[in-house]
């Protein structure tokens, strides 16, 4: 989806109420955002995705945000002292104040959304796990809907949902793309993915 990113320094200034930063962000959003569209406003911090602690689900996200409310949403998700963040930091002994950047993405209709792990996060086995739900990924992350689960090992699926439907080909593409990205990164990855239901010879999913 179409997206823009705000660096941590700009986010911190906006959270602190700096009037110049607010003016600059408002001007940039007025040029970029479509008043008729809706947006996802997502935070990302320098403490995330470490080798020991992932911080998955601890930072804030706002979905279906109208263009006029993007700036306020950025300030909300960019605050480094959310309740979940404080509790998680205390539990793992993290004392640094996270530096938080924010990504603003145009909302896309989703038919299938979920996560892919290029190594089993529980057992450490060299296999790719995909968990996905029909519809928005918020059903999986925020509402606790039980996802369908695929396991890819030895070049094929070794476990699939009882009724995988037509989504199996899409999930296989997600598996192969996740593997390509993990090889490029040189380490196992966990990735989020969404499929809007369209098909093409080149791109069936967005990762």
ABEGO torsion letter per residue (X at the ends): XBBBBBBAAAAAAAAAGBAAAAAAAAAAAAAABBAABBBBBBBBBAABGBAABAGBGABBBBBGBBAAAAAAAAAAAABAABAAAAAAAAAAGBABBBBBBBBBBBBBBBABBEBBBABBAAAGBBBBBBBBBBEBAAAAAAAGBBBBBBBBBGGBBABBBABAEAAAAAAAAAAAAAAAAAAAAGBBBBBBBBBAGBBBAABABBX
